[in-house]
Amino acid sequence: MAEFDYDLFVIGAGSGGVRASRMAAGYGGRVGIAEERYLGGTCVNVGCVPKKLFVYAAHYSEDFHDAHSYGWDAVDPAFTWQRLRDNKDAEIKRLNGIYGKLLADAGVTLHEGRARLLDAHTVAIGKAEVRARHILIATGSWPYVPEIPGAQHAVTSNEMFHLESLPSRAAVVGGGYIAVEFAGILAGLGVTTTLIYRGPMFLRGFDDGIRSFVAEEVRKKGVELRFDTEVKAIEQIASGGLRLQLEGPGESTLDTGLVLYATGRRPLVEGLGLENAGVELDERGAVRVDEHFRTSAPSILALGDVIDRYQLTPVAIAEGMAVAKDLFQEIPARVDYEAIPTAVFCQPNIGTVGPTEAEARERFGQIEVFESVFRPMKHTMTGSGERTMMKLIVRGSDDRVVAAHMVGPEAGEITQGLAVAIKAGATKAQFDATIGIHPTAAEEFVTMREPVRR
């Protein structure tokens, strides 16, 4: 045992790395962890948590508007970006402290600094070196910005959480979670917002019906959507703003005050010294691992965004638990990636679990699809044109509900409960036999009776 300083050394104190290290220490392992930026990783600092806080802030503009229909009279509200940003910073600092305490209480030794592999068992952190029986790479991912003229004028989601001020106009480039969410945040905070995506429809990988429905709803919120459009260049103009040179339908230029690039995230592997330990990357630049999260170097494992399976915090946490059990409980590391629920916190929200309709048809052959589109009860008095969509997909061979998709308020909260039922193998007959909670939107999931005909 004296040959090694640690039984497990983790590089990266994000959600997956912290969970793996805490559990490993709880199982009796000697554990160290290195972090060069911030405890909690992307999710806590420049991802899920602050983004959700911004979503809450953006939605207040609609709440103030809707209040009048419910008898409330108020002066016109005013928004202060700096107060939101600073209050968010205080909350993130509190969470950083909690993560530090969790590690300390578990007996995990924290090394602050950039870690680099020297060989398959040795890690350098600054001028210090440690040796570990096992090393876990959990460095996450980093925003990707294409190399176009003027790319240096764009910001990424990292910088969006720390802007000195909000512009009057903004352009968001991209079509995934982050792009759609930030377009809604900016619009809700009063910024004239254009979302630009190179493909014909954003949110690739989601159910086609959900994608087109969300596009309609996002437009109602005042976001201009420009599909099939590429940004060829960004330049500064005399007014101090930015001008985008565009290729696609519509005008060929767009003047704006801010350009946010949300065109994906890539595994953060640069400078890790992977080559020193014989750790291989795949064709996407992600760390190549087997089903037990082991790399091409037997003593080194990897998980989370750096292996680029599912860039979702709960998935990284599940992988971290699996790795700790494998190394210290001799329980083979396996994570079930079937029916992973997820949400997009655009406005209105998306919640989804299970395959899309197209995927279900390809996988199962015969399916039944149940859909409902309606105005939420709240908006029967506000005059808002916002609608909710719900969709269930049922496997024809055994009546099992294999997927649920929703667009509407609290879609993520509702879908989390549905995910349990789908994971447990609930049938449509069991959904139908469940008594709904009235009046709620969620009851629609247990009252849809007639399948749609396509």
SEMITI-325094 format. One line per field, with one value per residue (C-alpha): residue in one letter; y, z negated, x negated. Coordinates in nm, 2 decimals. Each point is the difference from the previous one (the first is absolute). Example, Ala and Ser with C-alpha at 12.3 -4.5 7.8 and 13.67 -1.06 7.14 Angstrom:
// SEMITI-325094
rest <- A;S
v <- -0.45;0.34
w <- -0.78;0.07
u <- -1.23;-0.14
// end
This chain:
// SEMITI-325094
rest <- M;A;E;F;D;Y;D;L;F;V;I;G;A;G;S;G;G;V;R;A;S;R;M;A;A;G;Y;G;G;R;V;G;I;A;E;E;R;Y;L;G;G;T;C;V;N;V;G;C;V;P;K;K;L;F;V;Y;A;A;H;Y;S;E;D;F;H;D;A;H;S;Y;G;W;D;A;V;D;P;A;F;T;W;Q;R;L;R;D;N;K;D;A;E;I;K;R;L;N;G;I;Y;G;K;L;L;A;D;A;G;V;T;L;H;E;G;R;A;R;L;L;D;A;H;T;V;A;I;G;K;A;E;V;R;A;R;H;I;L;I;A;T;G;S;W;P;Y;V;P;E;I;P;G;A;Q;H;A;V;T;S;N;E;M;F;H;L;E;S;L;P;S;R;A;A;V;V;G;G;G;Y;I;A;V;E;F;A;G;I;L;A;G;L;G;V;T;T;T;L;I;Y;R;G;P;M;F;L;R;G;F;D;D;G;I;R;S;F;V;A;E;E;V;R;K;K;G;V;E;L;R;F;D;T;E;V;K;A;I;E;Q;I;A;S;G;G;L;R;L;Q;L;E;G;P;G;E;S;T;L;D;T;G;L;V;L;Y;A;T;G;R;R;P;L;V;E;G;L;G;L;E;N;A;G;V;E;L;D;E;R;G;A;V;R;V;D;E;H;F;R;T;S;A;P;S;I;L;A;L;G;D;V;I;D;R;Y;Q;L;T;P;V;A;I;A;E;G;M;A;V;A;K;D;L;F;Q;E;I;P;A;R;V;D;Y;E;A;I;P;T;A;V;F;C;Q;P;N;I;G;T;V;G;P;T;E;A;E;A;R;E;R;F;G;Q;I;E;V;F;E;S;V;F;R;P;M;K;H;T;M;T;G;S;G;E;R;T;M;M;K;L;I;V;R;G;S;D;D;R;V;V;A;A;H;M;V;G;P;E;A;G;E;I;T;Q;G;L;A;V;A;I;K;A;G;A;T;K;A;Q;F;D;A;T;I;G;I;H;P;T;A;A;E;E;F;V;T;M;R;E;P;V;R;R
v <- 0.00;0.24;0.00;0.23;0.32;-0.07;-0.29;0.24;0.34;0.19;0.28;0.23;0.10;0.02;-0.19;-0.34;0.04;0.12;-0.29;-0.26;0.13;0.03;-0.35;-0.15;0.17;-0.13;-0.35;0.04;0.12;0.26;0.26;0.32;0.24;0.29;0.30;0.30;0.22;-0.04;-0.27;-0.14;0.02;0.14;-0.08;0.20;0.29;0.06;-0.25;-0.15;0.19;0.36;-0.05;-0.12;0.31;0.22;-0.19;0.08;0.37;0.01;-0.14;0.28;0.23;-0.23;-0.04;0.38;0.02;-0.28;0.13;0.28;-0.26;-0.14;0.33;0.13;0.36;0.10;0.26;-0.09;-0.23;0.08;-0.25;0.03;-0.24;0.07;-0.10;-0.33;-0.07;0.08;-0.19;-0.30;0.03;0.00;-0.32;-0.17;0.09;-0.16;-0.32;0.00;0.00;-0.29;-0.21;0.08;-0.11;-0.32;-0.10;0.09;-0.18;-0.31;0.00;0.09;0.21;0.30;0.12;0.34;0.03;-0.14;-0.37;-0.19;-0.36;-0.09;-0.37;-0.25;0.04;0.34;0.34;0.34;0.29;0.31;-0.10;-0.28;-0.36;-0.28;-0.36;-0.19;-0.36;0.12;0.34;0.13;0.27;0.21;0.33;0.06;0.20;0.35;0.23;-0.03;0.30;-0.06;0.18;0.28;0.35;0.21;-0.30;0.18;0.24;-0.27;-0.12;-0.35;-0.12;0.03;0.38;0.05;-0.05;0.29;0.28;0.35;0.11;-0.13;0.12;0.12;-0.25;-0.35;-0.28;-0.36;-0.24;-0.37;-0.24;-0.21;0.02;0.30;0.21;-0.04;0.06;0.31;0.14;-0.03;0.15;0.30;0.07;-0.03;0.25;0.25;-0.05;-0.01;-0.35;-0.19;-0.37;-0.12;-0.37;-0.15;-0.29;0.00;-0.04;0.03;-0.26;-0.28;-0.34;0.10;-0.12;0.18;0.09;0.16;0.19;0.16;0.08;0.17;0.20;0.15;0.07;0.16;0.23;0.11;0.11;0.24;-0.19;0.03;-0.35;-0.01;-0.36;-0.13;0.30;0.00;0.28;0.06;0.28;0.24;0.35;0.30;0.31;0.37;0.01;-0.24;-0.29;-0.31;-0.09;-0.36;-0.10;-0.27;-0.26;-0.12;0.12;0.36;0.29;-0.06;0.21;0.04;0.27;-0.08;0.08;-0.35;-0.33;-0.31;-0.32;-0.31;-0.24;-0.30;-0.10;-0.22;-0.23;0.19;-0.20;0.25;0.01;-0.30;-0.21;-0.29;-0.10;-0.05;-0.28;-0.16;0.13;-0.01;0.24;-0.08;0.17;0.27;0.09;-0.17;-0.24;-0.35;-0.23;-0.34;-0.09;0.02;0.35;-0.13;0.16;-0.16;0.04;-0.26;0.22;0.30;0.05;0.29;0.12;0.29;0.24;-0.09;-0.34;0.18;-0.25;0.21;0.36;0.00;0.06;-0.29;-0.24;0.10;-0.05;-0.35;-0.08;0.12;-0.22;-0.30;0.06;0.02;-0.32;-0.18;0.10;-0.03;-0.24;-0.23;0.07;0.03;0.35;0.02;0.29;-0.05;0.27;-0.11;0.25;0.29;0.29;0.35;0.35;0.31;0.32;0.20;0.19;-0.20;-0.29;-0.34;-0.32;-0.33;-0.36;-0.29;-0.02;0.24;-0.11;-0.07;-0.19;-0.20;-0.10;-0.12;-0.19;-0.15;-0.01;0.04;0.29;0.21;0.37;0.21;0.38;0.29;0.38;0.25;0.34;-0.02;0.08;0.30;0.17;-0.04;0.34;0.17;0.00;-0.16;-0.21;-0.25;-0.36;-0.33;-0.32;-0.36;-0.32;-0.36;-0.28;-0.36;-0.32;-0.19;-0.35;0.03;0.33;0.13;0.38;0.05;0.38;0.32;0.35;0.33;0.37;0.23;0.15;-0.23;-0.26;-0.12;-0.05;-0.20;-0.21;-0.10;-0.19;-0.15;-0.12;-0.23;-0.15;-0.06;-0.14;-0.24;-0.12;0.15;-0.07;0.23;-0.19;0.08;0.37;-0.01;-0.16;0.27;0.27;0.35;0.30;0.27;0.27;-0.05;-0.02;-0.33;-0.18;0.02;-0.28;-0.24;0.11;-0.03;-0.28;0.03;-0.06;0.24;-0.14;0.08
w <- 0.00;-0.06;0.37;0.04;-0.17;0.09;0.10;0.23;0.13;0.19;0.25;0.00;-0.28;0.19;-0.07;0.11;-0.15;-0.33;-0.03;0.09;-0.25;-0.29;0.06;0.04;-0.33;-0.17;0.11;-0.18;0.29;-0.03;0.24;0.14;0.25;0.21;0.13;0.18;0.03;-0.22;-0.22;0.15;0.36;0.29;-0.14;-0.33;0.14;0.37;0.08;-0.14;-0.33;0.10;0.33;-0.19;-0.23;0.31;0.14;-0.31;0.03;0.37;-0.07;-0.24;0.29;0.10;-0.36;-0.04;0.32;-0.10;-0.35;0.14;0.11;-0.35;-0.16;-0.08;0.09;-0.02;0.12;0.31;-0.13;0.08;0.04;-0.13;0.16;-0.24;-0.30;0.15;0.10;-0.34;-0.19;0.23;-0.08;-0.37;0.03;0.21;-0.26;-0.26;0.20;0.06;-0.38;-0.03;0.25;-0.19;-0.33;0.16;0.12;-0.33;-0.21;0.22;-0.06;0.36;0.03;0.23;0.22;0.16;0.33;0.35;0.00;0.27;0.05;0.00;0.04;-0.07;-0.38;-0.05;0.01;-0.02;-0.16;0.04;-0.13;-0.22;0.11;-0.14;0.08;0.01;0.06;0.21;0.17;0.11;0.27;-0.06;0.16;0.19;0.32;0.13;0.24;0.36;0.23;0.38;0.16;0.20;0.06;-0.31;-0.23;-0.28;-0.03;-0.10;-0.36;-0.12;-0.28;-0.23;0.04;0.01;-0.38;-0.06;0.24;-0.12;0.16;0.23;0.36;0.16;0.28;0.00;0.25;-0.12;0.24;-0.05;-0.02;-0.32;-0.36;-0.08;0.30;-0.04;-0.37;0.02;0.28;-0.23;-0.30;0.21;0.14;-0.34;-0.14;0.27;0.26;0.37;0.09;0.32;0.00;0.30;0.08;0.30;0.03;0.09;-0.36;-0.33;-0.29;0.22;-0.18;-0.16;0.13;0.32;-0.12;-0.31;0.20;0.24;-0.28;-0.21;0.30;0.01;-0.37;0.00;0.28;-0.22;-0.26;0.24;0.10;0.38;0.13;0.31;0.11;0.29;-0.06;-0.07;-0.14;0.23;-0.19;-0.29;0.01;-0.23;0.14;-0.06;-0.25;-0.23;0.08;0.21;0.35;0.11;0.36;0.07;0.26;0.04;0.04;-0.09;-0.05;0.04;-0.30;-0.36;-0.23;-0.37;-0.33;-0.10;0.17;-0.20;0.15;-0.13;0.26;-0.22;-0.26;0.05;-0.24;-0.20;0.05;0.11;-0.21;-0.21;0.10;0.12;0.25;-0.29;-0.14;0.32;-0.03;0.34;0.14;0.24;0.34;-0.18;-0.24;-0.30;-0.23;0.12;-0.27;-0.02;-0.17;-0.34;0.07;0.03;0.25;0.21;-0.30;-0.26;-0.30;0.15;0.02;0.14;-0.03;0.07;0.28;0.07;0.14;0.19;-0.04;-0.16;-0.11;-0.29;-0.37;-0.14;0.25;-0.12;-0.36;0.08;0.18;-0.31;-0.23;0.23;0.02;-0.38;-0.05;0.27;-0.16;-0.37;-0.02;0.29;0.16;0.38;0.12;0.21;0.08;0.16;0.27;0.11;-0.06;-0.14;-0.08;0.08;0.02;0.21;-0.20;0.29;-0.04;-0.01;-0.13;0.17;-0.20;0.17;-0.08;0.24;0.38;0.25;0.21;0.30;-0.22;-0.15;0.34;0.11;-0.32;-0.08;0.33;-0.11;-0.24;-0.11;-0.05;-0.23;0.02;-0.17;0.07;-0.21;-0.17;-0.36;-0.25;-0.12;0.34;0.04;-0.18;0.11;0.37;0.07;0.31;-0.17;0.04;-0.15;0.18;-0.14;0.17;-0.10;0.22;-0.07;0.13;0.19;-0.09;-0.37;-0.07;-0.18;-0.02;0.14;0.02;-0.12;0.14;-0.12;0.07;-0.26;-0.35;-0.24;0.27;-0.16;-0.34;0.16;0.22;-0.30;-0.14;0.33;0.04;-0.31;0.15;0.34;-0.17;-0.19;0.32;-0.06;0.27;0.16;-0.17;-0.34;0.10;0.09;-0.33;-0.19;-0.14;0.10;-0.23;0.10;0.11;0.11;0.34;-0.10;-0.02;0.38;0.00;-0.15;0.19;0.36;0.15;0.38;0.19;0.29;0.35;0.23
u <- 0.00;-0.29;-0.07;0.30;0.11;0.37;0.21;0.20;-0.10;0.27;-0.08;0.30;0.23;0.32;0.32;-0.14;-0.34;0.12;0.26;-0.26;-0.26;0.25;0.14;-0.35;-0.11;0.31;-0.09;-0.33;-0.22;-0.28;0.12;-0.13;0.15;-0.14;0.19;-0.14;0.31;0.30;0.15;0.32;-0.11;0.20;0.34;-0.04;-0.20;0.08;0.27;0.31;0.03;-0.06;0.18;0.32;-0.03;-0.01;0.30;0.20;-0.11;0.11;0.34;0.09;0.07;0.29;0.12;0.02;0.20;0.24;0.06;0.23;0.25;0.01;0.09;-0.35;-0.09;-0.36;-0.24;-0.21;-0.28;-0.36;-0.28;-0.35;-0.24;-0.29;0.22;0.10;-0.36;-0.15;0.27;-0.07;-0.37;0.07;0.21;-0.27;-0.26;0.22;0.02;-0.38;-0.04;0.25;-0.20;-0.32;0.16;0.14;-0.35;-0.16;0.26;-0.04;-0.38;-0.09;-0.32;0.05;-0.29;0.06;-0.17;-0.03;-0.07;-0.19;-0.08;-0.37;0.06;0.27;-0.03;-0.15;0.17;-0.17;0.19;-0.22;-0.34;0.14;0.03;0.23;0.02;0.33;0.11;0.29;0.05;0.34;0.03;0.31;-0.10;0.33;0.04;-0.06;0.20;-0.09;-0.01;-0.06;-0.30;0.16;-0.12;0.08;0.07;-0.19;0.29;0.24;0.06;0.09;0.23;-0.30;-0.01;0.38;0.02;-0.24;0.10;-0.06;0.33;0.27;0.02;0.32;-0.04;-0.16;-0.06;-0.02;-0.17;0.08;0.29;-0.05;0.10;-0.22;0.09;0.38;-0.02;-0.21;0.22;0.30;-0.20;-0.11;0.34;0.17;-0.25;0.10;-0.27;0.10;-0.12;-0.07;-0.09;-0.20;-0.03;-0.16;0.25;0.37;0.12;-0.17;-0.02;-0.13;0.05;0.33;0.34;0.09;0.35;-0.15;-0.26;0.25;0.24;-0.27;-0.10;0.35;0.00;-0.34;0.10;0.30;-0.25;-0.15;-0.31;-0.08;-0.09;-0.23;-0.04;-0.22;-0.23;-0.37;-0.22;-0.29;-0.17;0.03;-0.13;0.00;0.18;-0.04;0.29;-0.19;0.23;-0.05;0.10;0.06;-0.05;0.26;0.06;0.36;0.36;0.07;-0.23;-0.37;-0.11;0.11;-0.11;0.00;-0.16;-0.10;-0.07;0.03;-0.14;0.17;-0.12;-0.08;-0.25;-0.31;-0.18;-0.26;-0.31;-0.26;-0.31;0.10;-0.31;0.22;-0.27;-0.24;0.22;0.11;0.36;0.17;0.26;0.28;0.07;0.20;-0.29;0.17;-0.18;0.06;0.14;0.16;0.33;-0.17;-0.15;-0.35;-0.23;-0.27;-0.23;0.12;-0.06;0.19;0.38;0.21;0.36;0.24;-0.03;-0.36;0.12;0.28;0.28;0.27;-0.09;0.23;-0.09;0.22;-0.17;-0.34;0.11;0.13;-0.33;-0.19;0.19;-0.05;-0.38;-0.03;0.19;-0.21;-0.33;0.08;0.30;-0.08;0.34;-0.06;0.05;0.31;0.24;0.34;0.03;0.34;0.29;-0.21;0.23;-0.10;0.13;-0.06;0.07;0.12;0.32;0.23;-0.21;-0.06;0.00;-0.08;-0.07;-0.04;-0.03;0.14;0.29;-0.23;-0.24;0.29;0.14;-0.35;-0.07;0.34;0.19;0.36;0.07;0.29;-0.04;0.22;-0.02;0.18;-0.04;0.18;-0.02;-0.12;0.28;-0.20;0.01;0.38;0.01;-0.32;0.05;-0.34;-0.02;-0.23;0.09;-0.10;-0.07;-0.02;-0.08;-0.02;-0.15;0.13;-0.16;0.26;-0.13;0.06;0.18;-0.31;-0.05;-0.35;-0.01;0.15;-0.06;0.14;-0.03;0.15;-0.04;-0.19;-0.05;-0.32;0.16;0.29;-0.23;-0.21;0.30;0.09;-0.36;0.04;0.32;-0.17;-0.31;0.22;0.17;0.35;0.25;0.25;0.28;-0.17;-0.03;0.38;0.08;-0.18;0.23;-0.11;-0.06;0.25;-0.04;-0.36;-0.17;-0.16;0.33;0.01;-0.26;0.25;0.31;-0.12;0.21;0.00;-0.33;-0.08;0.01;-0.29
// end
